[in-house]
Amino acid sequence: MSSDQNREADAKGKQAGDQKSAMLQNDAPVKHDAGNGQSMWGGRFGGGPSAIMQEINASIDFDKRLYKEDIVGSKAHSEMLAANGIISAADKDAIHSGLDRVQAEIEAGEMVYDPALEDIHMHVESRLRELAGDAGARLHTGRSRNDQVATDFRLWCRAAVDQLYAAYGALLTEIIEQADKFADAVMPGFTHLQTAQPVTLGHHLMAYYEMFSRDRGRLADCRKRLNENPLGAAALAGTSFPIDRHQTSAVLGFDRPMANSLDAVSARDFAIELLSTLSIGAVHLSRLADEIVLWATSAFKFLKLSDGFSTGSSIMPQKRNPDAAELVRAKVGRIMGAQNGLMMVMKGLPLAYSKDMQEDKEPVFKAVDDFALCLAAMTGMIADLKPNTEVMAAAAGQGFSTATDLADWLVRVLGLPFRDAHHVTGAVVKAAEDRALDLWDLPLGVMQEIEPRITDEIYNVLSVEASVNSRTSFGGTAPSNVRKAVLEARETLNAENEE
């Protein structure tokens, strides 16, 4: 920029700042222009809005991040207008050139944001009119801010879905790698957070692979439903101009134009569905984060966090705090709150557009940002996972975790009904507990006092290793199953990433 342009930009910035400051001090009417001395709302209003009205009405502080989508949508619209003889080719070229200049200015930090212009759409249009004159003023032919906003927001959400889908792929890749590495690393499986049966760490991680795969699939499903084009619905009833909504849909990568103009401008279920999908995913991330927190405690000692994903204490030098996992666990509240908030905004709105719907974007923006950060943090923590396999293996045998294997043996070998086998096993466990012994250390004679037909073959099923190796049913924890699941997961993930 030249020195004159810098001074002009500084003056505009000061004017905007002074105007906002004045708005907070009084409620005097403030006039504003949308370019060429014309009020944003045309000739309908004789005076400008009050300062308080202007403050509550403006959304530029958060919707300015839609500038790329707004420019892309405007180019598609002007291209279509020219192709259908609604504007001239020269006007279209001037519009595109002006929009390129606007985008460059925004990305260079040269755009002066003025709350009087309300939102990013009016900022782009106002600057375009300064650059392209009457041609810029013709851009809005055949559309309204209602369908323009809806189009921009769908484009943004679609891009967000694509980015999160890719981020999920990175997380799933790390889970697969660690599950393969620790396919036969024995650990306790829990119910009620009490030791239940031995499993493997690989099997445990693959449970989260399944959860996150479903979450990723929900994102893909959400994308299918949101990928419809509202542009051309205008304010609510369509337009009398001979527009081609199929053309703009193709240019913008939408599958089809939305079939009903009222629905096109009033629907926000695509944003609610995105937030719902993120809420479910955040719950799953939170569950894994909570296990990382537990496993890192001195009580569990199942793993040690690296310096990259933990912090220290300001007063206790021995502490290593799992802050990254704790924050992932906490952010589910923000994300679910965003979903609930938007549903409350939409729950009682009549068709078609109401200004309430301006409140749709900020929670979605924040929820997507938070969720993307959680995915990145969890991906890093899983890649950095360093489990203490010896401690895990020792814990796997505690709490008589192979008692079910004893009951299964009684059913399979002696032919006892399972309920009778369950009773016998309970008595054997009590005998071991009374003697402070593990099941595999309990003398055979003690077991035979409870069930005389028990033989020394029972010791073949009472070890932790024998227990996990025996769980070969589909979906079971046997290491052979885990390795097969890992192989299939790699193939599935590679196929999805190639689509």
C-alpha positions in Angstrom: 0.0 0.0 0.0 1.1 3.6 -0.6 1.5 6.0 2.2 -1.8 7.7 1.1 -3.6 4.4 1.2 -2.2 3.6 4.6 -3.4 7.0 5.9 -6.9 6.3 4.4 -7.0 2.8 6.0 -6.0 4.3 9.4 -8.7 6.9 9.1 -11.3 4.3 8.3 -10.2 2.2 11.2 -10.3 5.1 13.6 -13.7 6.1 12.4 -15.0 2.6 12.9 -13.5 2.5 16.4 -14.9 5.9 17.3 -18.3 4.8 16.0 -18.4 1.6 18.1 -17.3 3.5 21.2 -20.1 6.1 20.7 -22.6 3.3 20.3 -21.7 2.0 23.7 -22.3 5.4 25.3 -25.6 6.4 23.8 -28.5 5.2 21.7 -28.5 8.0 19.1 -29.3 7.0 15.5 -26.3 6.2 13.4 -26.5 6.4 9.6 -24.4 4.2 7.3 -23.9 3.6 3.7 -23.6 0.5 1.6 -21.6 2.3 -1.1 -22.4 5.1 -3.5 -24.3 7.0 -0.7 -27.1 4.4 -0.6 -28.4 3.0 2.6 -28.0 -0.7 3.0 -31.8 -1.2 3.1 -32.4 1.1 0.1 -35.1 3.8 0.5 -37.4 2.1 3.0 -36.0 3.8 6.1 -35.6 7.6 6.5 -33.3 7.3 9.5 -30.6 5.0 10.5 -30.8 2.4 13.2 -30.1 3.2 16.8 -26.6 2.5 18.1 -27.8 -0.3 20.2 -29.7 -1.8 17.3 -26.6 -1.6 15.2 -24.6 -3.3 17.8 -26.9 -6.2 18.3 -27.5 -6.5 14.6 -23.9 -6.8 13.5 -22.3 -10.2 13.0 -19.1 -9.2 11.3 -17.0 -10.1 14.4 -17.5 -13.8 13.8 -18.9 -14.2 10.3 -15.9 -12.6 8.6 -14.4 -16.1 8.4 -16.9 -16.8 5.7 -15.2 -14.4 3.2 -13.9 -17.1 0.9 -17.2 -18.9 0.7 -18.9 -15.6 0.1 -16.6 -14.7 -2.8 -16.8 -18.2 -4.3 -20.6 -18.1 -4.2 -20.7 -14.7 -5.7 -18.5 -15.7 -8.6 -20.7 -18.7 -9.3 -23.8 -16.5 -9.2 -22.4 -13.8 -11.5 -21.1 -16.5 -13.9 -24.6 -17.9 -14.0 -26.2 -14.4 -14.5 -23.9 -13.7 -17.4 -24.5 -17.2 -19.0 -28.3 -16.5 -18.9 -28.1 -13.0 -20.3 -29.1 -11.4 -17.0 -25.9 -9.3 -16.8 -23.3 -8.7 -19.5 -20.1 -10.5 -19.9 -18.2 -7.3 -19.2 -20.1 -6.8 -15.9 -19.2 -10.4 -15.0 -15.5 -9.8 -15.7 -15.5 -6.6 -13.7 -17.3 -8.4 -10.8 -14.7 -11.3 -10.8 -11.8 -8.9 -11.0 -13.2 -6.9 -8.1 -13.9 -9.9 -6.0 -10.3 -11.1 -6.5 -9.2 -7.7 -5.3 -11.5 -7.9 -2.3 -10.1 -11.3 -1.3 -6.6 -10.1 -1.7 -7.3 -7.2 0.6 -8.9 -9.3 3.2 -6.1 -11.8 3.2 -3.5 -9.0 3.4 -5.3 -7.6 6.5 -6.3 -4.4 4.7 -10.1 -4.7 5.0 -11.5 -2.2 7.5 -14.4 -3.9 9.2 -17.3 -1.6 10.0 -20.2 -2.8 12.3 -22.5 -0.5 10.3 -22.2 -2.9 7.4 -23.4 -5.7 9.7 -21.8 -8.8 8.1 -19.1 -10.1 5.8 -21.6 -10.2 2.9 -22.2 -6.5 3.0 -18.5 -5.8 3.5 -17.6 -7.7 0.3 -20.5 -6.1 -1.7 -19.7 -2.6 -0.5 -16.1 -2.9 -1.3 -16.9 -4.5 -4.7 -19.1 -1.6 -5.6 -16.3 0.8 -4.8 -14.0 -1.2 -7.1 -16.4 -2.2 -9.9 -19.1 0.5 -9.8 -22.4 -0.3 -11.4 -21.2 -3.8 -12.4 -20.7 -4.6 -8.7 -24.2 -3.3 -7.9 -25.7 -5.8 -10.4 -24.2 -8.8 -8.6 -27.1 -9.1 -6.2 -29.6 -9.6 -9.0 -31.7 -12.7 -8.5 -30.5 -13.4 -5.0 -31.1 -12.3 -1.4 -28.9 -12.2 1.7 -31.1 -15.0 2.9 -30.0 -17.5 0.3 -26.6 -16.0 0.1 -25.9 -16.6 3.8 -27.4 -20.1 3.7 -25.2 -21.0 0.7 -22.0 -19.6 2.3 -22.7 -21.4 5.6 -23.3 -24.7 3.8 -20.0 -24.3 1.9 -18.2 -23.6 5.2 -19.7 -26.6 6.9 -18.9 -28.9 4.0 -15.3 -27.8 4.1 -15.2 -28.3 7.9 -16.6 -31.9 7.4 -14.0 -32.7 4.9 -11.2 -31.4 7.2 -12.5 -33.3 10.2 -13.0 -36.5 8.0 -9.3 -36.3 7.1 -8.3 -35.7 10.8 -10.3 -38.7 11.8 -8.3 -40.7 9.3 -5.0 -39.7 11.0 -6.4 -40.7 14.4 -7.6 -44.1 13.1 -4.2 -44.7 11.5 -2.4 -44.2 14.9 -4.9 -46.4 16.7 -4.4 -49.2 14.1 -0.6 -49.0 14.5 -0.7 -49.1 18.2 -3.2 -52.0 18.3 -1.0 -54.0 16.0 2.0 -53.3 18.1 0.2 -54.4 21.3 -2.0 -57.1 19.9 -0.9 -59.6 22.6 -0.2 -57.2 25.4 -2.4 -58.4 28.2 -4.3 -56.0 30.4 -7.4 -56.2 32.7 -10.8 -55.6 31.1 -13.2 -53.8 33.4 -16.9 -53.6 34.1 -18.0 -51.1 36.8 -14.3 -50.2 36.8 -13.7 -53.6 38.5 -11.4 -56.2 37.1 -13.6 -58.5 35.0 -11.7 -60.6 32.4 -8.3 -60.3 30.8 -8.1 -58.6 27.4 -5.3 -57.2 25.3 -4.4 -53.6 24.8 -4.7 -54.1 21.1 -8.3 -55.3 21.5 -9.0 -52.3 23.8 -7.7 -49.8 21.3 -9.6 -51.4 18.4 -12.8 -50.8 20.4 -12.1 -47.1 20.0 -11.3 -47.7 16.3 -14.8 -49.0 15.9 -16.3 -46.0 17.7 -14.3 -43.5 15.8 -15.0 -45.2 12.5 -18.8 -44.8 13.2 -18.2 -41.2 14.0 -16.3 -40.7 10.8 -19.2 -42.4 8.9 -21.7 -40.0 10.5 -19.6 -37.1 9.2 -19.8 -38.6 5.7 -23.6 -39.1 6.0 -24.0 -35.5 7.3 -22.1 -34.3 4.2 -24.6 -36.0 1.9 -27.5 -34.2 3.4 -25.9 -30.7 3.7 -24.6 -30.8 0.1 -27.6 -29.1 -1.5 -27.6 -25.6 -2.9 -29.9 -22.8 -1.5 -28.6 -20.2 -3.9 -31.4 -18.8 -6.1 -34.1 -19.3 -3.5 -33.7 -15.5 -3.0 -35.6 -14.1 0.0 -38.0 -17.0 0.3 -40.1 -17.4 -2.9 -37.5 -17.7 -5.7 -37.0 -15.1 -8.3 -38.6 -13.9 -11.6 -35.2 -13.8 -13.3 -34.4 -16.7 -15.6 -31.6 -18.1 -13.4 -30.1 -21.6 -13.6 -29.8 -23.1 -10.2 -28.4 -26.3 -11.6 -25.5 -24.4 -13.0 -24.5 -22.8 -9.8 -24.9 -26.1 -8.0 -22.5 -27.8 -10.4 -20.0 -24.9 -10.1 -20.1 -24.9 -6.3 -19.9 -28.7 -6.0 -23.4 -29.2 -4.7 -25.2 -32.4 -5.6 -28.4 -30.5 -6.5 -30.3 -27.3 -5.8 -32.7 -27.4 -2.8 -36.2 -28.2 -4.0 -38.1 -25.7 -2.0 -37.2 -22.0 -1.7 -38.8 -21.7 1.7 -36.8 -24.6 3.0 -33.7 -23.4 1.3 -33.4 -20.2 3.3 -34.9 -21.4 6.6 -33.2 -24.9 7.1 -30.4 -25.2 9.6 -30.8 -28.8 10.3 -27.5 -29.4 8.4 -25.7 -27.4 11.1 -27.6 -29.1 13.9 -26.7 -32.5 12.4 -23.1 -31.5 12.2 -23.1 -30.4 15.9 -24.9 -33.6 16.8 -22.3 -35.7 15.0 -19.5 -33.8 16.7 -21.2 -34.2 20.1 -21.3 -38.0 19.7 -17.6 -37.9 18.6 -16.7 -35.7 21.5 -18.3 -38.2 23.9 -16.1 -41.0 22.5 -13.0 -38.8 22.6 -13.8 -38.0 26.2 -14.1 -41.7 27.2 -10.7 -42.5 25.7 -9.3 -39.3 27.3 -10.7 -40.4 30.7 -9.0 -43.8 30.4 -5.7 -42.1 29.6 -6.1 -40.0 32.7 -6.8 -43.1 34.8 -4.0 -45.1 33.3 -1.5 -42.4 34.0 -2.2 -42.2 37.7 0.1 -43.7 40.3 -2.7 -46.1 41.2 -2.8 -47.7 37.7 0.7 -47.0 36.3 -0.5 -48.4 33.0 1.3 -45.7 31.0 3.5 -42.7 31.3 2.7 -39.5 29.4 5.4 -37.8 27.5 6.5 -34.2 28.0 4.6 -33.3 24.8 1.2 -34.0 26.3 1.5 -33.3 30.0 2.4 -30.5 32.3 3.9 -30.0 35.7 2.7 -28.6 39.0 3.6 -25.1 40.2 4.2 -26.4 43.7 4.7 -30.2 43.5 7.8 -31.0 41.3 7.0 -34.7 41.2 3.8 -34.2 39.4 3.1 -35.0 35.7 -0.4 -33.9 34.9 -2.4 -35.3 31.9 -3.7 -31.9 31.0 -4.2 -32.6 27.3 -6.4 -35.6 28.0 -8.3 -33.7 30.7 -9.0 -30.8 28.3 -10.2 -33.2 25.6 -12.5 -34.7 28.3 -13.8 -31.3 29.2 -14.5 -29.9 25.8 -17.4 -32.2 25.2 -19.4 -29.8 27.3 -18.8 -26.9 25.0 -19.6 -29.0 21.9 -22.8 -30.4 23.2 -23.7 -27.0 24.5 -23.4 -25.6 21.0 -25.7 -28.3 19.7 -28.3 -27.6 22.4 -28.0 -23.8 21.9 -28.7 -24.0 18.2 -31.6 -26.3 18.6 -33.1 -23.8 21.1 -32.6 -21.0 18.5 -34.5 -23.0 15.8 -37.2 -24.7 17.9 -40.0 -22.2 17.4 -39.2 -20.3 14.3 -41.9 -19.9 11.7 -41.0 -20.1 8.0 -39.0 -18.7 6.4 -36.1 -16.5 7.7 -35.8 -14.8 11.1 -32.9 -12.8 12.4 -32.6 -15.4 15.2 -30.8 -17.5 12.6 -27.9 -15.1 12.7 -27.0 -17.0 15.9 -26.3 -20.2 14.0 -22.8 -19.6 12.9 -20.8 -18.7 16.0 -21.5 -21.9 18.0 -20.8 -24.0 14.9 -17.5 -22.2 14.3 -16.4 -22.7 17.9 -17.5 -26.3 18.1 -15.7 -27.2 14.9 -12.5 -25.4 16.2 -12.7 -27.2 19.5 -13.4 -30.6 18.0 -10.5 -30.3 15.5 -8.2 -29.5 18.4 -9.4 -32.5 20.3 -8.9 -34.8 17.4 -5.3 -33.4 16.9 -4.5 -33.8 20.6 -5.9 -37.3 20.8 -4.0 -38.3 17.6 -0.8 -37.0 19.2 -1.4 -38.8 22.5 -2.2 -42.2 20.8 0.9 -41.9 18.6 2.9 -41.1 21.7 1.4 -44.0 23.8 4.0 -45.8 25.9 2.2 -48.4 28.0 3.8 -50.3 30.9 3.0 -53.8 29.7 4.5 -55.5 32.7 2.2 -53.6 35.1 -0.8 -54.2 32.8 -0.1 -57.9 32.7 0.2 -58.2 36.4 -3.0 -56.3 36.9 -4.8 -58.5 34.4 -4.5 -61.5 36.7 -5.8 -59.7 39.8 -9.4 -59.9 41.1 -9.8 -63.5 39.9 -10.2 -62.4 36.4 -10.1 -65.9 35.0 -13.0 -67.1 37.0 -15.2 -67.2 33.9 -12.7 -69.5 32.3 -13.1 -71.9 35.2 -16.9 -71.8 34.8 -16.6 -72.3 31.0 -14.4 -75.4 31.7 -16.9 -76.9 34.1 -19.6 -76.5 31.4 -17.5 -77.6 28.5 -15.6 -80.6 30.1 -17.8 -81.7 33.0 -21.2 -80.9 31.4 -22.5 -78.8 34.3 -25.3 -76.4 33.5 -23.9 -72.9 33.4 -25.8 -71.7 36.5 -24.4 -74.7 38.5 -20.9 -74.0 37.1 -21.3 -70.4 38.2 -22.1 -71.5 41.7 -19.2 -73.9 41.9 -16.8 -71.2 40.5 -18.0 -68.7 43.2 -17.2 -71.2 45.9 -13.7 -71.8 44.4 -13.1 -68.1 44.2 -14.1 -67.7 47.9 -11.7 -70.5 48.8 -8.8 -68.8 47.0 -9.8 -65.4 48.5 -9.8 -66.9 52.0 -6.3 -68.2 51.4 -5.0 -65.0 49.7 -4.1 -67.0 46.6 -4.7 -66.6 42.9 -6.9 -69.1 41.2 -4.0 -70.8 39.4 -2.2 -71.2 42.7 -5.1 -72.8 44.6 -4.3 -76.5 45.3 -6.3 -79.0 43.3 -7.5 -80.8 46.4 -9.2 -77.6 47.6 -11.1 -77.3 44.4 -12.0 -81.0 44.5 -13.5 -80.5 47.9 -16.0 -78.2 46.1 -16.4 -80.2 42.9 -14.8 -83.7 43.0 -14.7 -84.1 39.2 -12.3 -81.2 38.7 -8.9 -82.5 37.4 -5.5 -80.9 37.0 -6.5 -80.0 33.4 -8.2 -77.0 35.0 -4.8 -75.2 35.3 -4.6 -75.1 31.5 -7.3 -72.5 31.4 -6.6 -70.4 34.6 -3.7 -68.4 33.4 -4.2 -64.9 31.9 -2.5 -65.9 28.7 -4.7 -69.0 28.2 -7.7 -66.9 28.9 -7.1 -64.3 26.2 -5.9 -66.8 23.7 -9.1 -68.8 24.1 -11.4 -65.9 23.3 -11.5 -66.6 19.5 -15.2 -66.0 18.9 -15.8 -63.2 16.3 -15.0 -59.9 17.9 -13.1 -61.6 20.8 -9.9 -60.5 22.4 -7.6 -63.3 21.2 -4.4 -61.8 19.7 -5.1 -63.7 16.5 -8.4 -61.9 16.3 -6.8 -58.5 17.0 -4.3 -58.9 14.2 -7.0 -59.9 11.8 -9.1 -56.9 12.8 -6.1 -54.6 12.4 -5.5 -56.0 8.8 -9.1 -55.4 7.8 -9.1 -52.0 9.4 -6.1 -51.0 7.4 -7.7 -52.1 4.2 -10.9 -50.3 5.0 -9.2 -47.1 5.9 -7.0 -47.1 2.8 -10.1 -47.6 0.6 -12.0 -44.8 2.4 -9.0 -42.4 2.0 -8.8 -43.2 -1.7 -12.5 -42.3 -2.3 
